Amino acid sequence: MTAVVYRPKKIRVVAIPAAIAVAVLFTVLSFGLHGNAGFENSRASFQRGDQAAMIGLGILLGLGILTFCRPRVTADEQGVRVRNVVGGYDLPWDVVRAVRFDRNSPWAQLELHDDEQVSVHALQAVDKDYAVEGVRTLRSLHSAATQA
């Protein structure tokens, strides 16, 4: 069997337009930066560098928003690789006790034999049937690997 890959769906619908909107907003705001910087008698004024910095800040904030699209889970017969917003795990199936998706939990979790839990941000409750399908697939791969 080939590897299965799951990524969150609904967060992309929100994050991508939000990132674009932030970058565009900061770009538009940058064009308003000209003339005196504050009071009439002030010697400080906005320069091209200030406008470029505002655009750069908008792009950086947009990229920060896009990091929420980063989660991914990849699984095959040998194990599971989890990449969350920050950090990731590469686990063989023999260290995984169960694949859990508890009621009222925001995402799925891998319960390990040492009583630790690894969150799987790629399978989020807001994705409903897609997340349930992903959990069922992970459970079947886990079951096949532990019975072999």
Secondary structure, DSSP 8 states (H G I E B T S, - for coil): ---EEE--SHHHHHHHHHHHHHHHHHHHHHHT--SBSSSTT---B--HHHHHHHHHHHHHHHHHHHGGG--EEEE-SSEEEEE-SS-EEEEEGGGEEEEE--TT-SEEEEEETTS-EEEEEEEEGGGTHHHHHHHHHHHHHHHHHHH-
